[in-house]
Amino acid sequence: MNVPLLPLLVALILAVSVSGCIGQETVLSGEEAAEVLAYAEPVTENLLDALNEGNYTAYSRDFSTEMKEAIDEAAFEQNREFIISRIGLYEARGNPVVTEAGDYVAVTYQAKFEREDGVVLRFVFKEDDPTHRLHGLWFNSPMLRG
């Protein structure tokens, strides 16, 4: 059997990189978590409302420059169509978990959408960014992967 070596090597490097990052993540609580949630909650609420409404201007309002370059209006429309067609509109989210890894803090929620409950939403901010711009955003669920 002749298996291409490069894809296997890339997969191995990614697996090692990801497992290394997970070990370095620390859960924040108390006052530290409250400080993050003070700016993260309004960003989260605005973004999810804008997703439901199909409003790119509001959706990208809190994006970092890099996020705006990565997710322009056309990409937003494609992503929104994919999300809505698979899991429906956003309905609610559970209690957040705030974590810290390196220079970043993340807020992770379990969310309910019309057709799926338990969708993992992850919002990432740079710790030293006084503007509290969003630097990363992930939606993860079985229906979005399948």
Order of alpha helices (4+ residues) and beta strands (2+ residues): alpha-beta-alpha-alpha-alpha-alpha-beta-beta-beta-beta-beta-alpha
